[in-house]
Amino acid sequence: MKILAIETATEACSAALYIEGEISLRFRVEPRRHSELILPMMEELLAEAGIALTRLNALAFGRGPGSFTGVRIATGVIQGAAFGADLPVVGVSTLAALAQRRYREHGEKNLLPAYDARMHELYWGCYRIGEDGLVRAQTDDLLVDPDQIDLPTGDNWVGIGSGWNSYGVNLQKRLGTSLAGFDGELLCSAWDVALLGAAGFTNGEAVPAELALPVYLRDKVAEKTGLRA
């Protein structure tokens, strides 16, 4: 299986090429340069592997939630590439990909990814790692007030993502001893979008380019104000 994945929903811009289980990555933290960086990253990975875009099985992208501008960039780029190469697309939750990265790098299996959505709100997810080593959502990804989150049961939860920088102290008080710790600096990576995209492709989750849609969770605010959510 061969899949090219991109992720631009947070401060990091990244692309990854998955070929038969092996992954190559380009990753840079330059929040205002996603639109100029992502296409060269994709081209470099394909050239390095000596493979044409049309020879891939599918494309994958971080569909959000995250920065409105970043999610829009990823959606536009992946749809354009998919139309041009006649490839299907797998959309991957950016919260799921963030949780997958934490497990991949540190091994924790109970994960609470959260991005700061501004306006005293969080993009919030709750994930556990399955027997196959991949994340499993315990709830839908949500846009919520941090003071009104329905907290999970059980112990050894780890918080990750920018939302924990903003609201980690309050969330830690609410979770108490069930929270093992949190890391507010971790950013989503296309490596994990590729990994989850490959699993999604195998499970029949790929869709035509025109159905590869973003997930903003705050559509009305983004449309009315142009804010980066």
N, C-alpha and C positions, 0 to 999 in steps of 0.2 A: 504494500500500500504506500502511496506517495501523496502527501498533503502539504500544502503551503498555508501557513497561518499567520495572521497579523493581530496586533493588539495596540490600540492607541487611546484607550479610555481613561488612563490616568497620566501622571507626569512622565511615565516611561513610554517610549516608542520602541516596538520590537517586532521582529518577524522571525519565523522559525520554519524550517523545512524538515518534515518527517518522512523518512524513507526506510521502510521495512523495519520500523522500531528504533532506528537511529535518528537523532535530532541535532540539527545545526541551528545556531541562534545568532541574531544580531539584536543588540539591546543597548539603548542609549536613553539617559534621563535628560531630556531637553524639551520641557513642556510646550514651548511655542514653535517648535520646528517639526512637529509630527507630519504635517502635510508635505514638507520637502524631503523628509528622511525616509518615509515608509516605502516609496516605490524603489529607490536605489537599494534599500535593504533587500527587498524581494528579488530584484534583479541580480544582486551579488550572490545570494544563496543559490539561485538557479544556475548561474554561470559556474559557481564553484563546484556544484554537483554535476555539471554537464548535462542538464536536463531541460527540455523546453516546457513552458507552462502547459501546453496542450497534452503533454505526456503524463500529467498528474491525474490522480483519481478524483480529487476534490480540493476545495479551498475551505479554510475555516477562519472565523474572525471573532474577536471579543465583541459581543453584541450589546454590552452594557449590563447593568447600569454603570454610570460614570459621568465624566465630563460630557456635556451635550455636544460640544464641538468635537471632542475626541471620538466619541461614538459615531458621530456623523461622518467623520473622515474615514474611519474604518469601514463603515457601511458602503460609502461611495466607492472607495478603492476596490473593495472585494466584489461588489456588484459589477463594476467595470471590467475587472479581470475575468470574472466568471462568464460574463456575456461574450467577451472577446475570445475566450478559449473554449466556450461551450462546456463549462464544468459546473457540477452541483456545489452547493455551499452548506457548511454546517455552522450554525451560530452557537456560540458558547457563552454562558453567563460569565461575566468578569469576576463576580464574587466566587463562583465555583472555581475558576482558574486560579484566583488568589489563594483559596483554600488548598487547592491541589499543589501549588508551589510550596506552601508551608509544610505540607506532609512530605513532599519530595525532598526538601532540604533538612527537615528536622524530625520527621517521623510522628508528630502528634496527630491523633485521629479524631479529635472532637474540636471543631473549628468554627469560629464566629467571625467571618469576614464582614467588615463594615467600611464604607467610604463616607466621608463627610459630604453631605448633599447640600450644605449651607441652609440658611433659614431655619436653624435649630432642628434639622432633620438628618437622618442617616439612611443610606442604602444599606440594608441589613440582610444577612443570610445566616443560615444555620446548617452546617454540613458535618457528616460523619464519613469516615473512610470505610469502604466496603472490603470484602475479602479479596477482591481483585486489585486492591490498591488505588481505586478511583473514588472520587468524592460522590456522596449521595446526599441530595438535598433533603433536609428534615422539614422544611417549610418552603413556601414560595419566597423568592427574593422580594423584599419589601422596602417601601419608603415610609419611614416611621419617625415619630418624635422619640428621642433617646430615653425620655422619662416614661414612655408608655410601651416599651418593648415587652412582649411576652417572653420571658427568659426560659431557656431550656432546663430540663431536669438532668440530673446526673452530675458527675464530677469531671475534673481534668479538662475543662474547656479552655481553649486558647483564643484570645482575641487578636485579630490581625487587620491591618489596613489603616488608612488615614483617619477614619472615624474614631479609632481608639486614641489617637493623639488628641482629638478634640473633646471626647467625652469619656475617656477611659477611666478617670477617677470615679465619676458617678456610676458608671457601669460596674466597676470593680466593687463598689460598696453594695450595689444591688445583688450581684452574683455571689459575693462573699467567698467562702472557701471552695465553691464549685469552679471558680476561675483559677487556673494554674498560672496565668500570666498573660501579658499582651505585648504585641509589637506593632506600633503605629507607623513604622517606616517601610514595611514590606510593600512592594509594588507588584502588580500583575505582570506576567511575562507570556510572550507568545509561545514559549516552550510548552507551557501547560495548556494553552489554547490548542496547540497542535496535538498534544496527548489526548485531551478530551475530545477534540475534533475527530481523531482517528477512531476512538471508541464510538462516537456518535454516528460516524459513517458506517461502521460495522453493524450498528443497531438500526440502520435504516432511517436515520434522522436528517439526511442531506435533503436539501430542497433546491428547486431552480433558482437562478439568480434573482428573479423578480420577487421571490418570496423570502429572500434573505433580509429580514427586517431588524432594525435596531430595537432595543428595549431601553426606554428613557425613564419610565416610572413617574416622570413628571412632565408628560407631554404638554399639558395645558400651560404650565408655567413657562416652559421653553418656547412655546409658540407665541405666547403673548408678550414676553419680555425680552427674549433673546439671551437670557442669562445662561451662563455655563453652569449646569446643575451638578 
